[in-house]
């Protein structure tokens, strides 16, 4: 009689263990599928490639990209380059319907001076060395139009490392359809975590 009870208890334990394994497995599968769907619809975790954003991002940094983020002036965006040469992270400078001009490292949007606070240290060093970090240009040069007004659903983007960045000065304005999302956080390396909101 005791032996039957012991065998019955062992069977019940094994059955409970199997059920627990099945539940844990299903939980991990559901979490994985939800994460996969969210990464396609809500976020992305790409690696910054290159030196065009030095000052804000280094080569190899990992970032959190919000696919639903709002695109504003000076937002960092992750997008497919218009020239087809891969993906990039750059900073929005010009918005749809605006005309952009740089003169002596000063940014003018529709003729009004706009301060680039994220470049203040670099600009200060350049002025001391009597150098310019952003060569003079106008959005008419980029768009090849008389008015230089950025079309609807397009953005003029520049890298923070202006002398070395490949950006709208080379491949033109970026179509909204090519933008994956806004960069909101550098999460790797961990000791350099930084928010870009």
C-alpha positions as CSV (number, residue, x, y, z in Angstrom):
1,X,0.0,0.0,0.0
2,X,2.8,2.4,0.9
3,X,4.7,1.5,-2.2
4,X,1.6,2.4,-4.4
5,X,1.3,5.8,-2.7
6,X,5.0,6.4,-3.2
7,X,4.8,5.5,-6.9
8,X,1.6,7.6,-7.3
9,X,3.3,10.6,-5.6
10,X,6.3,10.3,-8.0
11,X,4.0,10.2,-11.0
12,X,2.2,13.3,-9.8
13,X,5.5,15.1,-9.2
14,X,6.7,14.1,-12.7
15,X,3.4,15.3,-14.2
16,X,3.6,18.6,-12.3
17,X,7.2,19.1,-13.5
18,X,6.2,18.4,-17.1
19,X,3.4,20.9,-16.8
20,X,5.7,23.5,-15.3
21,X,8.2,23.0,-18.1
22,X,5.5,23.4,-20.7
23,X,4.2,26.6,-19.0
24,X,7.7,28.1,-18.8
25,X,8.4,27.2,-22.4
26,X,5.1,28.7,-23.6
27,X,5.8,31.8,-21.5
28,X,9.3,32.3,-23.1
29,X,7.8,31.6,-26.6
30,X,5.1,34.2,-26.0
31,X,7.6,36.8,-24.7
32,X,9.9,36.1,-27.7
33,X,7.0,36.5,-30.2
34,X,5.8,39.7,-28.5
35,X,9.4,41.1,-28.5
36,X,9.7,40.2,-32.2
37,X,6.4,42.0,-33.1
38,X,7.3,45.0,-31.0
39,X,10.8,45.3,-32.6
40,X,9.1,45.4,-36.0
41,X,6.5,47.9,-35.0
42,X,7.7,49.9,-32.0
43,X,11.5,49.9,-31.5
44,X,14.8,48.9,-33.0
45,X,18.3,48.4,-31.4
46,X,20.8,49.2,-34.2
47,X,24.5,49.9,-34.0
48,X,25.9,53.2,-35.0
49,X,28.3,52.7,-37.9
50,X,31.0,55.3,-38.7
51,X,32.3,58.6,-37.4
52,X,29.7,61.0,-38.8
53,X,28.1,61.6,-35.3
54,X,31.3,61.9,-33.2
55,X,30.4,64.2,-30.3
56,X,27.0,62.5,-29.8
57,X,27.7,58.9,-30.9
58,X,30.8,56.8,-31.5
59,X,31.4,54.0,-34.0
60,X,29.9,50.8,-32.5
61,X,27.6,52.5,-30.0
62,X,24.2,50.7,-29.6
63,X,21.1,52.9,-29.6
64,X,17.3,52.5,-28.8
65,X,15.2,53.7,-31.8
66,X,11.6,54.6,-31.2
67,X,9.8,53.7,-34.5
68,X,6.8,55.9,-33.3
69,X,8.9,58.8,-32.2
70,X,8.1,62.4,-33.2
71,X,10.5,64.0,-35.7
72,X,11.5,67.5,-34.6
73,X,14.4,69.8,-35.4
74,X,17.7,68.4,-33.9
75,X,16.2,64.9,-33.3
76,X,18.5,62.1,-34.1
77,X,17.0,59.8,-36.6
78,X,17.8,56.3,-37.9
79,X,17.1,55.9,-41.7
80,X,18.0,54.2,-45.0
81,X,20.3,56.5,-46.9
82,X,18.8,57.9,-50.1
83,X,21.9,56.9,-52.1
84,X,21.3,53.2,-51.1
85,X,24.6,52.9,-49.1
86,X,23.1,51.4,-46.0
87,X,21.6,52.8,-42.8
88,X,22.7,56.0,-40.9
89,X,22.0,58.0,-37.8
90,X,22.0,61.8,-38.4
91,X,20.4,64.9,-36.9
92,X,17.4,66.7,-38.4
93,X,18.3,70.2,-39.3
94,X,15.7,71.3,-41.8
95,X,12.0,70.4,-41.7
96,X,9.5,70.2,-44.6
97,X,8.6,73.7,-45.9
98,X,11.8,75.3,-44.7
99,X,14.7,76.9,-46.4
100,X,18.1,76.2,-44.7
101,X,21.4,78.2,-45.0
102,X,24.8,78.0,-43.3
103,X,27.0,81.1,-43.2
104,X,30.2,81.2,-41.1
105,X,29.0,78.3,-38.9
106,X,25.7,80.0,-38.2
107,X,22.5,78.1,-39.1
108,X,19.6,80.1,-40.6
109,X,16.2,78.6,-41.0
110,X,13.9,80.8,-43.3
111,X,16.4,83.6,-42.7
112,X,16.3,83.4,-38.8
113,X,19.4,82.5,-36.8
114,X,18.9,79.2,-35.0
115,X,21.4,78.2,-32.3
116,X,22.8,74.6,-32.4
117,X,23.4,74.1,-28.6
118,X,24.7,70.5,-29.1
119,X,27.7,72.0,-31.1
120,X,28.6,74.9,-28.7
121,X,31.8,73.3,-27.5
122,X,33.0,72.3,-31.0
123,X,32.0,75.7,-32.4
124,X,33.9,77.5,-29.6
125,X,37.1,75.5,-30.3
126,X,36.7,76.1,-34.0
127,X,36.4,79.9,-33.5
128,X,39.5,79.9,-31.3
129,X,41.4,78.1,-34.1
130,X,39.8,80.5,-36.7
131,X,38.2,77.5,-38.5
132,X,34.8,76.6,-39.7
133,X,33.1,73.3,-39.0
134,X,30.2,73.6,-41.4
135,X,31.2,74.9,-44.8
136,X,28.7,77.5,-46.2
137,X,25.8,76.0,-48.1
138,X,22.2,76.7,-48.9
139,X,19.3,74.2,-49.4
140,X,19.0,75.5,-53.0
141,X,22.4,73.8,-53.6
142,X,21.1,70.5,-52.2
143,X,17.6,70.6,-53.8
144,X,18.7,72.1,-57.1
145,X,15.7,74.5,-57.0
146,X,15.3,78.2,-57.1
147,X,13.6,78.6,-53.7
148,X,15.4,75.8,-51.8
149,X,12.3,74.9,-49.8
150,X,12.4,71.3,-48.4
151,X,9.5,69.3,-49.9
152,X,6.7,67.8,-47.8
153,X,7.7,64.6,-45.9
154,X,11.4,65.3,-46.5
155,X,14.1,66.3,-44.0
156,X,17.5,67.9,-44.3
157,X,20.0,66.0,-42.1
158,X,23.6,66.6,-41.0
159,X,26.1,64.6,-39.0
160,X,27.5,66.3,-35.8
161,X,31.0,65.6,-37.1
162,X,30.5,68.1,-39.9
163,X,33.8,67.9,-41.6
164,X,33.6,64.1,-42.1
165,X,29.9,63.2,-42.1
166,X,28.2,61.9,-45.2
167,X,24.7,63.6,-45.0
168,X,22.2,65.7,-47.0
169,X,25.0,67.7,-48.5
170,X,26.0,64.5,-50.4
171,X,22.8,62.5,-50.9
172,X,20.1,65.1,-50.6
173,X,17.1,65.3,-48.3
174,X,15.7,62.2,-46.6
175,X,12.2,61.0,-47.5
176,X,10.0,60.2,-44.4
177,X,9.3,56.7,-45.9
178,X,13.0,55.9,-45.4
179,X,13.1,56.9,-41.7
180,X,12.9,54.0,-39.3
181,X,12.5,56.1,-36.2
182,X,14.0,58.6,-33.7
183,X,17.1,57.7,-31.6
184,X,16.1,58.2,-28.0
185,X,18.9,56.5,-26.0
186,X,22.5,55.2,-26.3
187,X,22.4,52.0,-24.2
188,X,25.8,50.5,-25.1
189,X,28.4,50.9,-23.8
190,X,26.6,50.9,-20.4
191,X,29.0,53.3,-18.8
192,X,28.0,55.9,-21.4
193,X,24.2,55.6,-21.3
194,X,22.7,58.8,-22.6
195,X,19.2,60.0,-23.5
196,X,18.6,62.1,-26.6
197,X,15.1,63.3,-25.9
